[in-house]
Each structure stands twice: as C-alpha cells, then as structure tokens.
Amino acid sequence: MKNIKDYNLEELKKELMQVEEKAFRAEQIFKWLYEEKVETFNEMTNLSLELREKLNKQYTMCNFNILKKQESKDGTIKYLFDVLDKNAIETVLMRYHHGNTICVSSQIGCKMGCKFCASTGIQFIRNLTSGEIVEQILKVEQDTKEKISNVVFMGIGEPLDNYDNVVNAIRIINNPKGLNIGARHISVSTSGLVPKIYQLAEENIQCTLSISLHATSNEKRSSMMPINDVYPIEKLLQACKDYIAKTNRRVSFEYALAKDNNDNLQDAKELVKLLKGMICHVNLIPINKIENGNYTKSSNENIMKFRDYLNEHGIVATIRRELGSDIDAACRTIKKKKLIKQM
C-alpha cells in the first residue's frame, strides 16, 4: 500500500480527486497528520466513515516503532527506529537554547564511503521515501511532546543522492499546513554531488546548503572522501559560487578537524584562499573517532587556533558544540542497523 505521508499537499489533492474525493479533504488530512499527529485514519473524525474506510484500504501511515532510545547527560536523545522492513535507522534530537534540532537520515546505508563516517562500510540498502523522512520528525515530536524547530539532513546517507524524496520531504516539512518549519531552519548537507547542487539551486527552496569540505587539496580530500575523485574541489566550489549567485543564500562549509591531517595553520591559510569572497560560514567539527577509523580528534588548542585564523582573515567560523558524544550521537557517529529478529 502507498504511504499517505509520501505526498506533499498538492500531490495529495490530486490523489484524492482521482478517487472522486474533494481536494479540500487533503488539507483536513494534513491537519490530522501534522498538527494533531494522529496514528490512524480512524482518528480523523471530521472525515466521512466512507472516506476513512477508503484510506484504510488503500494507504498506510507508516508509523515507525521505537526500538531503542538513549538520552545523553546533555539532553540529546538518539532514537533507533524500526522502518518496518527489517531495517533500522538512527535519528538524533539535539536541544539548544534557541530550540530543538533534529538530525534526520535520508537513506538506509550510504554509497559515499567517507573515511571518517560511521556509515562507511555499511551496505547501502535503499533510499528512504519522503514519508519515512518526515516520520522521523513526527515520531520524535510524538514521543517528547516537544516542537521541532530546526531540521538538518546530516544523518545516515547522502541527501542529494536521494534527491527527489528529500526535496519532497522538505516541501512537506516547510508547508504551513504541514510541519510548518521555516525553510531557513532546514539544512541539507552534501558530500559534493555537483549536478544536484545546481538542480537544488533551481528549486526556489530557501534552505541552507551545507558542504562537507574537510580538506583544502584534492589529494587530501580524495583520501578522506572518494566522491572528490568524481567532483574535485574546483568543480565543487564553482558550484557553490553559482548556487550563491542564483539563490543569494549563504553556504555553510563543514570542516572536520583531524589530528595531524587537516588541522594545521597551513590548512587554515589554504582554506581562506579557497573561500575568500564567498558568502559563507565555516562550521568546524571536532572529528569523532569511529570504529576501524584512522582519524582522531584534533587538540582543543589547534581547533581554536584554526577558528581564530579564519575569523581574523574574513571567514566567519564557529566550532560546532559537541552533543550526545556519550551515547554515540555526535556528528558522523550515527549509522544504519540491520534488525535481527523473527519476522
């Protein structure tokens, strides 16, 4: 059966009209799903019994099961969700003074093979659908009874490798009749799929584009991120400049600092040269050691020196606050899991 949460509002209107229902019913269904957060069609009491029966026969609501929930001493919560096909994904809720941020996954597994990420080496299974992406937010809001104010596509998978489903999910998340989260509170991270960056620029979605850069030379970046062999730094940065020109939106660059690898003053100088003149922000990430990984966290002294050098030379840089490290929920440590259970 089709997942009702896979449809954005306009698609759902068309879908209902094809089964001889009025288009306005789609807005009623959206309200039940995203404001009331119901888990069954039978709870949609302002719909006719006939329509509810029709929905029950033709659609599912794809309600994830919470398999495991871990809470950090800093308030961060990591969820392990059963995605209902013998696979599981991790989703992280991070609490800040400015609101709650959720880190969502976009795929079960990942094809990119970045050497510092916990998803590396885990078999890619499939893309998540739009509804499965949205369901992560719904389930966390249902569980915590708290509103999510910011969404980052930085969990398992490469969001732009699941382009259509991610963009459609953003439209549902952003819709005032959907989850009503502002586009500027939604960030999409990519390892650097250049053609998809150009495609995203044409969508007229005011979300934030985050680029996983992590190195200043092709040799070093390719050793960390194989995608650089396909789309080297020069092509990636040109795509970013064109994205800025098209959208007038600042691009965020993620730079994970690894000890004795990309965290010295020369790297900082090269980064300034690469980004000079761009409307951008650099998010410095203290790298997290992963199982079988070769990279270790840079010293706090080096991290602060790196940040200070960038700021002193006109590149706005901040250090990402480390949240959830005691439950393996920090950046680049969440991963896809295979369920081991009787079905």
N, C-alpha and C positions, 0 to 999 in steps of 0.2 A: 504493500500500500504506500501511497505518497505521503510524505511528511508535510503537514499543514504549515509548519514553521519554515519550510524552504521557500515559501512565496513572499515576495515583497507585496506591498498593498495593492499596487496596480495589477500585478500578476494575479493576485487572489480575486480581485474584482472580475477579471476576465474569466478565471476558472469557474467562479460561481455562475456567471452569466451563461456559460456553456452547459451548465446543468439546470438551466431555467430558474435561477435564483436572482434576486435583485442585487445590484452591485453594492448597495449600501450595507448589505449584510457583512461584507468584507471588513468594513470599519468596526462593526459590532464584534466580529470575531477577533480582530486585532486588539480591541479594548480588553476582551476577556483574557487573551494570551499575554499581553504585555503590560497591562495595568493591574488587572486582577490576578494574573499569574495562575490561572486555573490549570488543572492537570487532566481534566476530562471534558469531553464535549457536553456531557450531561449537565455540567455546572453552568453552561451558557443559557441561563433561564429565560432570556428575552428572545431566544430563537425558538421557532416552532418545533414541536416534537418531531415532525416530519423531517425538518432540516437536520436536526440533531442525529436522527437515525441515519440519514444520508451521509453525514460526516463520519459517523462511526463505521459505516460500511466501506467508505472509500478512502479514508485518511487515518494516519496515525499522528499522535502528538509528540512522539519521540522523547519521552521523559527519561532522562538518564538516572541511573542508580548511583548513589554514593557508596563506593566500595571501601574507601578509607579517607579519613580526614585527620590531618596533622596541624596543630596550631603551635606557632613559634612563640617564644617569650616576648617578641616584639609585636605580636598581634597578627602577623602574617598567617594565612591559612592555605595549606596545599591540599587540593582535592584529587582523589583518584576516582574518575568516572568510568562506569561501565557504559560503553557506547552501543551496547545491545547486539554486537556481532562477534562476541568472544574476544574483543579487544578493549583496551582501556587507555585513557589519556589523562595527563595531569594538567590541572588548571590552578592558578595561584591568585589569591586575593591579597592585596597589599594595602595597608591602611596608612594614609598620610594625613597631615593636619588639614590639607585642602580637599580631602575626600578619599573615597575608596577607588583603587585602581585594580582592574582585573587583567591578568595576562592569559590570553586565550591561545589555544592551539588551533592550527588550520589543517593539519594532516596527521595521519597515523603513521609515524615514521617520517623520514626525511631523506631526500636524494642528494643533498648538497655536500655532505662529508666534511664539514668544517672540523678541524682537528681539536678545537677547544670546547666542543659542544657535546653534551651527554647523549644527544640523539644520534651522533655519528656511530656508524657500525650497526645500527638497528635497522632491520629490514623495513623498507617502505611498503606499506600495505595499501593505502588508498587515501584519496582526498576526503576531508570532512565536507559534508554538504553545508549549505548556508544555515539550515535549521539546526544542525549539530553545533555549529559555531555559536549561534545565538543561544542555544540551550545551555551552554556553559554559564552564560551571564544569568539567565533565568534561574538556573538551579542554585547558584550561589546567592542570589537575592532571596529566593525562597527559603534557603537554609538559614541565612543570617538575619533575615528581615531588615536588611540594610540596603540602601540605594547605591548602585554602582555609578560613579560619575566620570570615570575615565577607562578607556579600553586600549590595551596595547596588544597588537598581534606579534608577540615575541615568544610564544610557547613553542610546542613541537611543530616542526615543518617550516617550509619556505612559503610565506603567504602568497607571493606573486607567482608561485608555481601552481597555485590553486586559484588563479586569478578571478574567474567568473563567480565562484562561490564566495570568495572573500569580498568582492565588490558588492555583491547582492546582500551579503550579511551586513555590510556597512550601511546599506540603504535601509535595512530593517532597523538596525540599531539607532540610526540617525533620525528616522521618521518620527515626527511629533506624535503620531498615533501609534508608533511602535515603542521602542525603549526610550526614545526621546533623549538620546545622549548627543550633545553637540559634536559636529564633525571635527572641530578643533580640539576636542577631547579624545580623539581616536588617532592612534599612531600605528602605522603599518611599517614593519621592519622588513628589509630585504638584504640578502647577501650580494645582490647586484645583478639582477636579471634585467639587463639594459632595455630590451624591447618592451618589456612590461612596464618599466618606468615611464617610457614615452606614452604607452597606452593609458596609464593611470593619469597622466597629465591632461588627457583629453576628457576625463570623466566628469570634470567640474565638481569634484568632491573636495571639500576644504580640510581633509585630514592631513596629519603630519607624516611626511615620508622620512623614515629613519634608515640610514645606510650603514650596514655593518662593514666598516672600512678596515680597521685593525692593523694596518701596515701602510708604509709610505713608498715602498718599492714593489714592483711586480714580482721580483724573486721571492721576497719575504712574504708577500700576501698570498702568492700561489702555494707556498709551503704550508700556510695556515688554512687557506680557503681554495680548494680546487676550481671553483667557479671562475677564479681570476684568470685561468688559462683560456677561458672562453671569452670573458669580458674583462680585459685588463683595466688597470686604474685609469688610463687616459680616456677610454671609452665611457667608463662609469662616471667619471667626474664631468665629462661633457654632457652626459645625460642629465646629471644633477643640475648643471647650469641651465640647460634647456628647460628642465622642469620648473626651476625658479622663475625663469623668464615667462613661461606660459601661465603659471599659477599665482605668481607673486607671493609664494609661500616659502618660509624659511625651511631649509632641510636640516635634519639632525644627523650627525655622524657619530656612530658608536665606535669606540676605540677601547678594546680590552687590553689592559696593560699586563704583559707577561714578563717576568723577571729575566734579565739578560737576553731579551729577544727584541722587544719593540718599545722599551720604556726609557731609553736614554735621551740625553739632551739633543743629540744629532737627529733622532727620530722626531722630536718636537720641532726642531728647526725645519725639517723636511715637510712636516705636516702644515706648518704655517705657509710655506711656499705653495703647497698644493691647494690650500683653501683660501688664500688671500683674495679678497674682493668678492667673495661669495656671501650671500645672506644665509648664514648657517650657525649652528651651535654644535659643539663637540661634547658628547657625553662620555666621560672617562669611566671605564668599568674595571674595578679590581677583579682580575680574572680568577675564576674559581677552579680549583683542582678537581678533575673528574677521574673516574676510574679508567685506568690504562692511558691517561693523558700525559703528555710530555711537558705541559706548560704549568708554571706555578705563579702565584701572585707576586706582583712587584711590591717592593717595600713601600710603606706609607710615605717615607721621605721622597722617594722617586716619583710617586704618584702626585704629591703636592707640588714638587718642582716642575713636573710636566704641565700640570694645570696652570701654575703661575706663569710659566714661559708663554703659553698660548695666550692667556689673558693680557699679558704685558705687550704682546705683539698683535693685538687687534682681533684675536679669535676668541669668541666667548666660549668658555669651557667650564664645566662643572663635573664634580665627582659623584657618580651615582651612589646613593645611600644603599648599603648592603642590608637587605631584609631577608629573613627566612633562611639564613645560612645554616642554622641548627637543625633544620628539617629538610635540607637539600632542596630548598625552594628558591635559592638565589639565581641570578642570571646565568643561563646556559647549563643549569643542572637538572632541569625537568626533562622527562623523557616518556616515550611511549612504552606501554607494557602489554604483554600478551596475557590474557586471562587463562588461568589453569583451573578449570572446573568442569564438572559434568554438565552437559547440555542436554 
